[in-house]
Amino acid sequence: MLESELNQLKEETLKEVSQIGTIDSLRQFEHKYLSRSGLIRQFIQNLSTVEPSERPKIGRLINQIKTVISEAYEEQLKTLRRTLPAQEEQTFFDTTMPGKKPARGHYHPVYQVFFQICDIFKRLGFDIAYGPEIETPYYNFEALNVPSDHPSRDAFDTFYLADTNHSQLLRSHTSPVQIRTMQRLKPPLRIIAPGKVFRPDTASASRFPMFHQVEGLMVDTNVSFSHLKGVLDIFCKEMFGKETKTRFRPSFFPFTEPSAEVDISCVICHGQGRLNSGDTCSVCRGDGWLEILGSGMVHPEVFRYVKYNHEKYTGFAFGMGVERISMLKYGINDIRLFTENHLMFLEQF
Ligand code: PHE
């Protein structure tokens, strides 16, 4: 009795579903038969009124019918979706829903600092110059007055290109752009040169075999060490804040004389060396100063290489590491983070 009723239901619904022509009425169909309050569910609930010996058989039959109808419903839904004109679906389009924003990227924290550095020097009248990343020993060392026995020329300290018999290398600093620029231009000139540099260092929290530098060069008559100090002092204050102090420490580079290393007062403890808690500052290690660049007056020997009259002209040069500046500015404690491509890291800047 119940069995034939169920089979009849099956035949009828299968016929019904195959004739449905809109998604709306298909949804109504689903509600009427397959939903929690639908007809099939009622059959299941009424199972208790069936004679116990019959229950398993009827139960199986109901499940079977439910599967068959569900499949027919899904099938019809697919057919309608495929064949109905798009407007049928568009009746469900909610125009008040916010649109999907396309994901927008931003510059890498190293390049953000690159641009900030370039902006500051552009305002001071410096032009931007570029040079190749693959250099010759002449530009990377010779013309910069680096003697042939200097340790930085060693195969352990510079990447030489294979099969070039040490005649090509990855530049180890941006200073070769000084030479290329002076060969190209006559004084007066003021340039900065941003770019990648390479050194065979083992990656650690503070070293990486590829990093970025910005080189600076100014040549004119009567350029003095005071100009160098003035320009770099302005740069540091613009970059790290007005209250930043600078300190020039005597140093040595083969291509500058005299040479100076430039420190800024620590960005964390403001030169105190200690935090308010009394703990030693971990960024400057209690020193109060942070080294940020190398600089000096262009060595007369370098002018000789580019055929500038060193009696008439003087100049200053400097070079700074961009990762280091970015790390100090943003409080990043490991240089390797820059190249790991973790969005969790990059999205913070
Ligand atoms: N080229 C030097 C370095 O990489 C930095 C520097 C540039 C020093 C210009 C003096 C003048 O360490």
Residues whose N, C-alpha, C, O or C-beta is under 5 A from the ligand:
A	BS01	LIG	S172 H173 S175 F253 T256 G294 S295 G296 A317 F318 G319
